[in-house]
């Protein structure tokens, strides 16, 4: 196992671009290789060692044998983990744009906050963020129609707008709150949100599943209420609880499903009321206990 430690010694105002520094490309590198490397900064390149003290320990036969550890504030370091297919990256601090973008394997953990486009167009691997992320988590890039296609993103904090935009596979789990338009244009995959959602999840979705355990501010008119379900099984996983199930977005003849926690979203029930801890459908006299 090879552990490469990057200790931040200077935070640059212009972001460093780390798309060339992933386990796939540096698993054979030794300390002298890093000494010779110049990192892109805007339109120029500067010695990597101007910004980091680098320690190399152990050996690696493949990218899977590499662990990269960043200590310090990397809030001005873009593309950490971009296109990695194996190995592990740990960021003990914040990270800038495109963290974990286009990952196809391996694991990346960020202990702080991440800027926009975290996990953009991922196809595999695991990205775990313990802070907050800004907009377009697990989404497509500007002008593209396909976002995340596989893998898993877990955000322990809050996420910004358009989380999972154009999602075509994979699983995004947000333990905090979510801003507007989660899952817009999605066609497959799962978005699970433990906290509250601002408004309009699933806009123009054609398929896939969105599960909201918190309270939704505003539901799009393109979703049709189906039923109240208990412990639904979605993509082989059981989600405990009672949910109001909606189908949409009917504006696109969508067959996606949106599940809202039934207790926290009683106001979204069009023809239901609560009586003695039962939900009774007034229109069809269905009873659910």
ZADO-1210 file (C-alpha; in nm, 4 decimals, padded with zeros to 6 digits):
<atoms>
<atom x="00.0000" y="00.0000" z="00.0000" code="UNK" pos="1"/>
<atom x="00.1282" y="00.3458" z="-00.0901" code="UNK" pos="2"/>
<atom x="00.0159" y="00.6510" z="00.1066" code="UNK" pos="3"/>
<atom x="00.0818" y="00.9926" z="-00.0462" code="UNK" pos="4"/>
<atom x="00.0199" y="01.2810" z="00.1917" code="UNK" pos="5"/>
<atom x="-00.0288" y="01.6382" z="00.0718" code="UNK" pos="6"/>
<atom x="00.0049" y="01.8903" z="00.3542" code="UNK" pos="7"/>
<atom x="-00.1160" y="02.2340" z="00.2455" code="UNK" pos="8"/>
<atom x="00.1428" y="02.5039" z="00.3069" code="UNK" pos="9"/>
<atom x="-00.0030" y="02.7839" z="00.0924" code="UNK" pos="10"/>
<atom x="-00.3565" y="02.8606" z="-00.0233" code="UNK" pos="11"/>
<atom x="-00.3567" y="03.0193" z="-00.3661" code="UNK" pos="12"/>
<atom x="-00.6147" y="03.2783" z="-00.4739" code="UNK" pos="13"/>
<atom x="-00.6446" y="03.1172" z="-00.8182" code="UNK" pos="14"/>
<atom x="-00.7544" y="02.7545" z="-00.7995" code="UNK" pos="15"/>
<atom x="-00.5077" y="02.4724" z="-00.8586" code="UNK" pos="16"/>
<atom x="-00.6281" y="02.2052" z="-01.1027" code="UNK" pos="17"/>
<atom x="-00.5676" y="01.8491" z="-00.9837" code="UNK" pos="18"/>
<atom x="-00.7202" y="01.6466" z="-01.2672" code="UNK" pos="19"/>
<atom x="-00.3766" y="01.5017" z="-01.3534" code="UNK" pos="20"/>
<atom x="-00.3074" y="01.3883" z="-00.9960" code="UNK" pos="21"/>
<atom x="-00.5146" y="01.0760" z="-00.9246" code="UNK" pos="22"/>
<atom x="-00.4172" y="00.7216" z="-00.8190" code="UNK" pos="23"/>
<atom x="-00.4464" y="00.6063" z="-01.1819" code="UNK" pos="24"/>
<atom x="-00.1627" y="00.8337" z="-01.2941" code="UNK" pos="25"/>
<atom x="00.0674" y="00.8583" z="-00.9920" code="UNK" pos="26"/>
<atom x="00.0729" y="00.5095" z="-00.8417" code="UNK" pos="27"/>
<atom x="00.4346" y="00.4658" z="-00.9589" code="UNK" pos="28"/>
<atom x="00.5494" y="00.8139" z="-00.8550" code="UNK" pos="29"/>
<atom x="00.8087" y="00.8720" z="-00.5862" code="UNK" pos="30"/>
<atom x="00.8984" y="01.1933" z="-00.4037" code="UNK" pos="31"/>
<atom x="01.1281" y="01.3154" z="-00.6827" code="UNK" pos="32"/>
<atom x="00.8438" y="01.2872" z="-00.9367" code="UNK" pos="33"/>
<atom x="00.6313" y="01.5256" z="-00.7339" code="UNK" pos="34"/>
<atom x="00.9300" y="01.7588" z="-00.6986" code="UNK" pos="35"/>
<atom x="00.9446" y="01.7861" z="-01.0790" code="UNK" pos="36"/>
<atom x="00.5703" y="01.8252" z="-01.1375" code="UNK" pos="37"/>
<atom x="00.4142" y="02.1651" z="-01.2188" code="UNK" pos="38"/>
<atom x="00.0432" y="02.1973" z="-01.1407" code="UNK" pos="39"/>
<atom x="-00.1921" y="02.3975" z="-01.3673" code="UNK" pos="40"/>
<atom x="-00.2989" y="02.7296" z="-01.2150" code="UNK" pos="41"/>
<atom x="-00.5104" y="02.9343" z="-01.4531" code="UNK" pos="42"/>
<atom x="-00.3128" y="02.9696" z="-01.7787" code="UNK" pos="43"/>
<atom x="00.0204" y="02.8849" z="-01.6160" code="UNK" pos="44"/>
<atom x="00.1912" y="02.6066" z="-01.4236" code="UNK" pos="45"/>
<atom x="00.3799" y="02.6261" z="-01.0967" code="UNK" pos="46"/>
<atom x="00.5780" y="02.3714" z="-00.8926" code="UNK" pos="47"/>
<atom x="00.3406" y="02.1553" z="-00.6903" code="UNK" pos="48"/>
<atom x="00.5787" y="02.1794" z="-00.3978" code="UNK" pos="49"/>
<atom x="00.5119" y="02.5544" z="-00.3808" code="UNK" pos="50"/>
<atom x="00.1720" y="02.4647" z="-00.2378" code="UNK" pos="51"/>
<atom x="00.2158" y="02.1290" z="-00.0631" code="UNK" pos="52"/>
<atom x="00.4638" y="01.9380" z="00.1476" code="UNK" pos="53"/>
<atom x="00.4432" y="01.5869" z="00.0007" code="UNK" pos="54"/>
<atom x="00.5298" y="01.2608" z="00.1743" code="UNK" pos="55"/>
<atom x="00.5373" y="00.9239" z="-00.0036" code="UNK" pos="56"/>
<atom x="00.5277" y="00.6054" z="00.2031" code="UNK" pos="57"/>
<atom x="00.5074" y="00.2434" z="00.0842" code="UNK" pos="58"/>
<atom x="00.4748" y="00.0932" z="-00.2605" code="UNK" pos="59"/>
<atom x="00.1925" y="00.0240" z="-00.5049" code="UNK" pos="60"/>
<atom x="00.1484" y="-00.2302" z="-00.7825" code="UNK" pos="61"/>
<atom x="-00.1685" y="-00.0660" z="-00.9139" code="UNK" pos="62"/>
<atom x="-00.3879" y="00.2409" z="-00.8587" code="UNK" pos="63"/>
<atom x="-00.5987" y="00.0362" z="-00.6164" code="UNK" pos="64"/>
<atom x="-00.2987" y="00.0293" z="-00.3806" code="UNK" pos="65"/>
<atom x="-00.2833" y="00.4101" z="-00.3479" code="UNK" pos="66"/>
<atom x="-00.4266" y="00.6304" z="-00.0749" code="UNK" pos="67"/>
<atom x="-00.3989" y="01.0065" z="-00.1247" code="UNK" pos="68"/>
<atom x="-00.4463" y="01.2185" z="00.1879" code="UNK" pos="69"/>
<atom x="-00.4905" y="01.5978" z="00.1781" code="UNK" pos="70"/>
<atom x="-00.4452" y="01.7826" z="00.5060" code="UNK" pos="71"/>
<atom x="-00.5562" y="02.1435" z="00.5225" code="UNK" pos="72"/>
<atom x="-00.7839" y="02.3790" z="00.3352" code="UNK" pos="73"/>
<atom x="-00.8221" y="02.2661" z="-00.0269" code="UNK" pos="74"/>
<atom x="-01.1014" y="02.5109" z="-00.0982" code="UNK" pos="75"/>
<atom x="-00.8955" y="02.6431" z="-00.3905" code="UNK" pos="76"/>
<atom x="-00.8051" y="02.3005" z="-00.5365" code="UNK" pos="77"/>
<atom x="-01.0323" y="02.1903" z="-00.8222" code="UNK" pos="78"/>
<atom x="-01.0859" y="01.8457" z="-00.9769" code="UNK" pos="79"/>
<atom x="-00.9642" y="01.6400" z="-00.6808" code="UNK" pos="80"/>
<atom x="-01.0469" y="01.2793" z="-00.7717" code="UNK" pos="81"/>
<atom x="-01.1551" y="01.3727" z="-01.1232" code="UNK" pos="82"/>
<atom x="-01.1777" y="01.0569" z="-01.3410" code="UNK" pos="83"/>
<atom x="-01.0284" y="00.8280" z="-01.0768" code="UNK" pos="84"/>
<atom x="-01.1072" y="00.4605" z="-01.1270" code="UNK" pos="85"/>
<atom x="-00.9455" y="00.3018" z="-00.8209" code="UNK" pos="86"/>
<atom x="-00.7722" y="00.3766" z="-00.4940" code="UNK" pos="87"/>
<atom x="-00.8748" y="00.6123" z="-00.2164" code="UNK" pos="88"/>
<atom x="-00.8650" y="00.9881" z="-00.1627" code="UNK" pos="89"/>
<atom x="-00.9253" y="01.1574" z="00.1722" code="UNK" pos="90"/>
<atom x="-00.9547" y="01.5353" z="00.2013" code="UNK" pos="91"/>
<atom x="-00.9302" y="01.6549" z="00.5612" code="UNK" pos="92"/>
<atom x="-01.0834" y="01.9927" z="00.4849" code="UNK" pos="93"/>
<atom x="-01.2829" y="02.1652" z="00.2113" code="UNK" pos="94"/>
<atom x="-01.2560" y="02.1014" z="-00.1640" code="UNK" pos="95"/>
<atom x="-01.3263" y="02.3201" z="-00.4653" code="UNK" pos="96"/>
<atom x="-01.5272" y="02.2556" z="-00.7844" code="UNK" pos="97"/>
<atom x="-01.5683" y="01.9143" z="-00.9523" code="UNK" pos="98"/>
<atom x="-01.4558" y="01.6994" z="-00.6584" code="UNK" pos="99"/>
<atom x="-01.5022" y="01.3357" z="-00.7618" code="UNK" pos="100"/>
<atom x="-01.6269" y="01.4336" z="-01.1086" code="UNK" pos="101"/>
<atom x="-01.6399" y="01.1481" z="-01.3620" code="UNK" pos="102"/>
<atom x="-01.5282" y="00.8915" z="-01.1050" code="UNK" pos="103"/>
<atom x="-01.5650" y="00.5331" z="-01.2222" code="UNK" pos="104"/>
<atom x="-01.4309" y="00.3535" z="-00.9145" code="UNK" pos="105"/>
<atom x="-01.2508" y="00.3854" z="-00.5855" code="UNK" pos="106"/>
<atom x="-01.3585" y="00.5940" z="-00.2874" code="UNK" pos="107"/>
<atom x="-01.3253" y="00.9613" z="-00.2106" code="UNK" pos="108"/>
<atom x="-01.4047" y="01.1187" z="00.1268" code="UNK" pos="109"/>
<atom x="-01.4207" y="01.4930" z="00.1951" code="UNK" pos="110"/>
<atom x="-01.4436" y="01.5895" z="00.5609" code="UNK" pos="111"/>
<atom x="-01.5454" y="01.9510" z="00.4876" code="UNK" pos="112"/>
<atom x="-01.7589" y="02.1392" z="00.2348" code="UNK" pos="113"/>
<atom x="-01.7440" y="02.1062" z="-00.1437" code="UNK" pos="114"/>
<atom x="-01.8222" y="02.3606" z="-00.4132" code="UNK" pos="115"/>
<atom x="-02.0457" y="02.2967" z="-00.7167" code="UNK" pos="116"/>
<atom x="-02.0459" y="01.9917" z="-00.9462" code="UNK" pos="117"/>
<atom x="-01.9407" y="01.7376" z="-00.6815" code="UNK" pos="118"/>
<atom x="-01.9599" y="01.3886" z="-00.8330" code="UNK" pos="119"/>
<atom x="-02.0490" y="01.5311" z="-01.1727" code="UNK" pos="120"/>
<atom x="-02.1141" y="01.2533" z="-01.4295" code="UNK" pos="121"/>
<atom x="-01.9941" y="00.9770" z="-01.1969" code="UNK" pos="122"/>
<atom x="-02.0245" y="00.6252" z="-01.3363" code="UNK" pos="123"/>
<atom x="-01.8998" y="00.4266" z="-01.0352" code="UNK" pos="124"/>
<atom x="-01.7188" y="00.4405" z="-00.7064" code="UNK" pos="125"/>
<atom x="-01.8202" y="00.6158" z="-00.3868" code="UNK" pos="126"/>
<atom x="-01.8062" y="00.9834" z="-00.2935" code="UNK" pos="127"/>
<atom x="-01.8792" y="01.0768" z="00.0689" code="UNK" pos="128"/>
<atom x="-01.8952" y="01.4406" z="00.1823" code="UNK" pos="129"/>
<atom x="-01.9329" y="01.5265" z="00.5500" code="UNK" pos="130"/>
<atom x="-02.0051" y="01.8962" z="00.4964" code="UNK" pos="131"/>
<atom x="-02.2339" y="02.0760" z="00.2516" code="UNK" pos="132"/>
<atom x="-02.2242" y="02.0915" z="-00.1272" code="UNK" pos="133"/>
<atom x="-02.3398" y="02.3638" z="-00.3589" code="UNK" pos="134"/>
<atom x="-02.5375" y="02.3241" z="-00.6817" code="UNK" pos="135"/>
<atom x="-02.5315" y="02.0385" z="-00.9374" code="UNK" pos="136"/>
<atom x="-02.4233" y="01.7530" z="-00.7108" code="UNK" pos="137"/>
<atom x="-02.4168" y="01.4326" z="-00.9203" code="UNK" pos="138"/>
<atom x="-02.5457" y="01.6292" z="-01.2184" code="UNK" pos="139"/>
<atom x="-02.4500" y="01.6732" z="-01.5823" code="UNK" pos="140"/>
<atom x="-02.2110" y="01.9420" z="-01.6965" code="UNK" pos="141"/>
<atom x="-02.3292" y="02.2527" z="-01.8779" code="UNK" pos="142"/>
<atom x="-02.4587" y="02.1562" z="-02.2227" code="UNK" pos="143"/>
<atom x="-02.4631" y="01.7807" z="-02.1504" code="UNK" pos="144"/>
<atom x="-02.7768" y="01.5705" z="-02.1078" code="UNK" pos="145"/>
<atom x="-02.6387" y="01.2805" z="-01.9054" code="UNK" pos="146"/>
<atom x="-02.5415" y="01.3219" z="-01.5418" code="UNK" pos="147"/>
<atom x="-02.4436" y="01.0570" z="-01.2905" code="UNK" pos="148"/>
<atom x="-02.4859" y="00.7044" z="-01.4281" code="UNK" pos="149"/>
<atom x="-02.3604" y="00.4862" z="-01.1412" code="UNK" pos="150"/>
<atom x="-02.1907" y="00.4757" z="-00.8051" code="UNK" pos="151"/>
<atom x="-02.3028" y="00.6406" z="-00.4823" code="UNK" pos="152"/>
<atom x="-02.2818" y="00.9934" z="-00.3420" code="UNK" pos="153"/>
<atom x="-02.3501" y="01.0541" z="00.0267" code="UNK" pos="154"/>
<atom x="-02.3713" y="01.4107" z="00.1582" code="UNK" pos="155"/>
<atom x="-02.4009" y="01.4438" z="00.5359" code="UNK" pos="156"/>
<atom x="-02.4846" y="01.8143" z="00.5150" code="UNK" pos="157"/>
<atom x="-02.7064" y="02.0148" z="00.2811" code="UNK" pos="158"/>
<atom x="-02.7024" y="02.0320" z="-00.1001" code="UNK" pos="159"/>
<atom x="-02.7768" y="02.3157" z="-00.3392" code="UNK" pos="160"/>
<atom x="-03.0085" y="02.3365" z="-00.6368" code="UNK" pos="161"/>
<atom x="-03.0489" y="02.0738" z="-00.9094" code="UNK" pos="162"/>
<atom x="-02.8982" y="01.7841" z="-00.7197" code="UNK" pos="163"/>
<atom x="-02.9015" y="01.4814" z="-00.9505" code="UNK" pos="164"/>
<atom x="-02.9886" y="01.6801" z="-01.2626" code="UNK" pos="165"/>
<atom x="-03.0131" y="01.4408" z="-01.5613" code="UNK" pos="166"/>
<atom x="-02.9492" y="01.1444" z="-01.3299" code="UNK" pos="167"/>
<atom x="-02.9428" y="00.8215" z="-01.5314" code="UNK" pos="168"/>
<atom x="-02.8288" y="00.5801" z="-01.2610" code="UNK" pos="169"/>
<atom x="-02.6647" y="00.5477" z="-00.9236" code="UNK" pos="170"/>
<atom x="-02.7746" y="00.6567" z="-00.5770" code="UNK" pos="171"/>
<atom x="-02.7535" y="00.9997" z="-00.4149" code="UNK" pos="172"/>
<atom x="-02.8236" y="01.0165" z="-00.0414" code="UNK" pos="173"/>
<atom x="-02.8530" y="01.3582" z="00.1238" code="UNK" pos="174"/>
<atom x="-02.8724" y="01.3494" z="00.5032" code="UNK" pos="175"/>
<atom x="-02.9454" y="01.7226" z="00.5294" code="UNK" pos="176"/>
<atom x="-03.1735" y="01.9592" z="00.3389" code="UNK" pos="177"/>
<atom x="-03.2001" y="02.0164" z="-00.0353" code="UNK" pos="178"/>
<atom x="-03.2689" y="02.3225" z="-00.2477" code="UNK" pos="179"/>
<atom x="-03.4892" y="02.3429" z="-00.5579" code="UNK" pos="180"/>
<atom x="-03.5277" y="02.1037" z="-00.8528" code="UNK" pos="181"/>
<atom x="-03.3660" y="01.7874" z="-00.7184" code="UNK" pos="182"/>
<atom x="-03.3785" y="01.5210" z="-00.9890" code="UNK" pos="183"/>
<atom x="-03.4740" y="01.7546" z="-01.2725" code="UNK" pos="184"/>
<atom x="-03.4627" y="01.5673" z="-01.6075" code="UNK" pos="185"/>
<atom x="-03.3723" y="01.2384" z="-01.4329" code="UNK" pos="186"/>
<atom x="-03.4418" y="00.9120" z="-01.6165" code="UNK" pos="187"/>
<atom x="-03.3155" y="00.6480" z="-01.3726" code="UNK" pos="188"/>
<atom x="-03.1534" y="00.6015" z="-01.0322" code="UNK" pos="189"/>
<atom x="-03.2429" y="00.7003" z="-00.6757" code="UNK" pos="190"/>
<atom x="-03.2252" y="01.0303" z="-00.4876" code="UNK" pos="191"/>
<atom x="-03.2908" y="00.9993" z="-00.1143" code="UNK" pos="192"/>
<atom x="-03.3204" y="01.3119" z="00.1023" code="UNK" pos="193"/>
<atom x="-03.3454" y="01.2838" z="00.4800" code="UNK" pos="194"/>
<atom x="-03.4083" y="01.6527" z="00.5455" code="UNK" pos="195"/>
<atom x="-03.6464" y="01.9120" z="00.4048" code="UNK" pos="196"/>
<atom x="-03.6715" y="02.0071" z="00.0388" code="UNK" pos="197"/>
<atom x="-03.7359" y="02.3602" z="-00.0808" code="UNK" pos="198"/>
<atom x="-03.9566" y="02.2945" z="-00.3842" code="UNK" pos="199"/>
<atom x="-04.0115" y="02.1277" z="-00.7229" code="UNK" pos="200"/>
<atom x="-03.8295" y="01.7930" z="-00.6984" code="UNK" pos="201"/>
<atom x="-03.8510" y="01.5748" z="-01.0087" code="UNK" pos="202"/>
<atom x="-03.9257" y="01.8460" z="-01.2605" code="UNK" pos="203"/>
<atom x="-03.9451" y="01.6909" z="-01.6104" code="UNK" pos="204"/>
<atom x="-03.8322" y="01.3526" z="-01.4778" code="UNK" pos="205"/>
<atom x="-03.9095" y="01.0559" z="-01.7026" code="UNK" pos="206"/>
<atom x="-03.8245" y="00.7751" z="-01.4631" code="UNK" pos="207"/>
<atom x="-03.6354" y="00.6949" z="-01.1448" code="UNK" pos="208"/>
<atom x="-03.7220" y="00.7416" z="-00.7779" code="UNK" pos="209"/>
<atom x="-03.7004" y="01.0307" z="-00.5327" code="UNK" pos="210"/>
<atom x="-03.7596" y="00.9608" z="-00.1622" code="UNK" pos="211"/>
<atom x="-03.8048" y="01.2551" z="00.0741" code="UNK" pos="212"/>
<atom x="-03.8090" y="01.1807" z="00.4476" code="UNK" pos="213"/>
<atom x="-03.8477" y="01.5451" z="00.5463" code="UNK" pos="214"/>
<atom x="-04.1033" y="01.8078" z="00.4498" code="UNK" pos="215"/>
<atom x="-04.1479" y="01.9317" z="00.0954" code="UNK" pos="216"/>
<atom x="-04.2189" y="02.3016" z="00.0482" code="UNK" pos="217"/>
<atom x="-04.3899" y="02.2888" z="-00.2906" code="UNK" pos="218"/>
<atom x="-04.4874" y="02.0028" z="-00.5201" code="UNK" pos="219"/>
<atom x="-04.4979" y="02.0431" z="-00.8971" code="UNK" pos="220"/>
<atom x="-04.8396" y="02.0217" z="-01.0607" code="UNK" pos="221"/>
<atom x="-04.7062" y="01.7499" z="-01.2921" code="UNK" pos="222"/>
<atom x="-04.7215" y="01.4829" z="-01.0205" code="UNK" pos="223"/>
<atom x="-05.0293" y="01.2670" z="-00.9709" code="UNK" pos="224"/>
<atom x="-05.1071" y="01.1251" z="-00.6293" code="UNK" pos="225"/>
<atom x="-05.1267" y="00.7437" z="-00.6362" code="UNK" pos="226"/>
<atom x="-05.1554" y="00.5994" z="-00.2859" code="UNK" pos="227"/>
<atom x="-05.0037" y="00.5740" z="00.0581" code="UNK" pos="228"/>
<atom x="-04.7493" y="00.2955" z="00.0745" code="UNK" pos="229"/>
<atom x="-04.5591" y="00.1385" z="00.3596" code="UNK" pos="230"/>
<atom x="-04.1962" y="00.0219" z="00.3499" code="UNK" pos="231"/>
<atom x="-04.1640" y="00.0477" z="-00.0303" code="UNK" pos="232"/>
<atom x="-03.8970" y="-00.1609" z="-00.1982" code="UNK" pos="233"/>
<atom x="-03.7064" y="00.0495" z="-00.4505" code="UNK" pos="234"/>
<atom x="-03.4206" y="-00.0897" z="-00.6572" code="UNK" pos="235"/>
<atom x="-03.3877" y="-00.3795" z="-00.4157" code="UNK" pos="236"/>
<atom x="-03.3750" y="-00.1648" z="-00.1000" code="UNK" pos="237"/>
<atom x="-03.6556" y="-00.1296" z="00.1542" code="UNK" pos="238"/>
<atom x="-03.7313" y="00.2219" z="00.2777" code="UNK" pos="239"/>
<atom x="-03.9002" y="00.2039" z="00.6163" code="UNK" pos="240"/>
<atom x="-04.1982" y="00.4251" z="00.6825" code="UNK" pos="241"/>
<atom x="-04.5250" y="00.5488" z="00.5328" code="UNK" pos="242"/>
<atom x="-04.5086" y="00.7533" z="00.2169" code="UNK" pos="243"/>
<atom x="-04.7437" y="00.9320" z="-00.0158" code="UNK" pos="244"/>
<atom x="-04.6600" y="00.8011" z="-00.3614" code="UNK" pos="245"/>
<atom x="-04.6787" y="01.0286" z="-00.6652" code="UNK" pos="246"/>
<atom x="-04.6146" y="00.9573" z="-01.0343" code="UNK" pos="247"/>
<atom x="-04.4743" y="01.2075" z="-01.2842" code="UNK" pos="248"/>
<atom x="-04.3751" y="01.4289" z="-01.4421" code="UNK" pos="249"/>
<atom x="-04.6919" y="01.3896" z="-01.6517" code="UNK" pos="250"/>
<atom x="-04.5876" y="01.6919" z="-01.8604" code="UNK" pos="251"/>
<atom x="-04.3396" y="01.4500" z="-02.0241" code="UNK" pos="252"/>
<atom x="-04.5520" y="01.1361" z="-01.9794" code="UNK" pos="253"/>
<atom x="-04.3052" y="01.0529" z="-01.7038" code="UNK" pos="254"/>
<atom x="-04.3176" y="00.7262" z="-01.5097" code="UNK" pos="255"/>
<atom x="-04.0976" y="00.8424" z="-01.2258" code="UNK" pos="256"/>
<atom x="-04.1970" y="00.8045" z="-00.8618" code="UNK" pos="257"/>
<atom x="-04.1805" y="01.0576" z="-00.5825" code="UNK" pos="258"/>
<atom x="-04.2268" y="00.9353" z="-00.2248" code="UNK" pos="259"/>
<atom x="-04.3051" y="01.1873" z="00.0510" code="UNK" pos="260"/>
<atom x="-04.3083" y="01.1052" z="00.4201" code="UNK" pos="261"/>
<atom x="-04.6810" y="01.0807" z="00.4942" code="UNK" pos="262"/>
<atom x="-04.6666" y="01.2247" z="00.8452" code="UNK" pos="263"/>
<atom x="-04.4644" y="01.5321" z="00.7529" code="UNK" pos="264"/>
<atom x="-04.6477" y="01.6055" z="00.4277" code="UNK" pos="265"/>
<atom x="-05.0149" y="01.5679" z="00.5203" code="UNK" pos="266"/>
<atom x="-05.0841" y="01.8936" z="00.3419" code="UNK" pos="267"/>
<atom x="-04.9951" y="01.7238" z="00.0114" code="UNK" pos="268"/>
<atom x="-05.2790" y="01.4714" z="00.0468" code="UNK" pos="269"/>
<atom x="-05.5539" y="01.5720" z="-00.1919" code="UNK" pos="270"/>
<atom x="-05.8288" y="01.3449" z="-00.0573" code="UNK" pos="271"/>
<atom x="-05.7052" y="01.2005" z="00.2672" code="UNK" pos="272"/>
<atom x="-05.7562" y="01.2757" z="00.6332" code="UNK" pos="273"/>
<atom x="-05.6198" y="01.1414" z="00.9576" code="UNK" pos="274"/>
<atom x="-05.8602" y="00.9645" z="01.1963" code="UNK" pos="275"/>
<atom x="-05.7461" y="00.7609" z="01.4948" code="UNK" pos="276"/>
<atom x="-05.4000" y="00.7160" z="01.3468" code="UNK" pos="277"/>
<atom x="-05.5512" y="00.5777" z="01.0249" code="UNK" pos="278"/>
<atom x="-05.5462" y="00.7297" z="00.6788" code="UNK" pos="279"/>
<atom x="-05.8805" y="00.7009" z="00.5021" code="UNK" pos="280"/>
<atom x="-05.9294" y="00.7750" z="00.1354" code="UNK" pos="281"/>
<atom x="-06.2452" y="00.9797" z="00.1131" code="UNK" pos="282"/>
<atom x="-06.2845" y="00.9209" z="-00.2587" code="UNK" pos="283"/>
<atom x="-06.2465" y="00.5431" z="-00.2694" code="UNK" pos="284"/>
<atom x="-06.2995" y="00.4514" z="00.0975" code="UNK" pos="285"/>
<atom x="-05.9566" y="00.2849" z="00.1074" code="UNK" pos="286"/>
<atom x="-05.8157" y="00.2338" z="00.4523" code="UNK" pos="287"/>
<atom x="-05.4523" y="00.2169" z="00.5439" code="UNK" pos="288"/>
<atom x="-05.3271" y="00.1391" z="00.8922" code="UNK" pos="289"/>
</atoms>
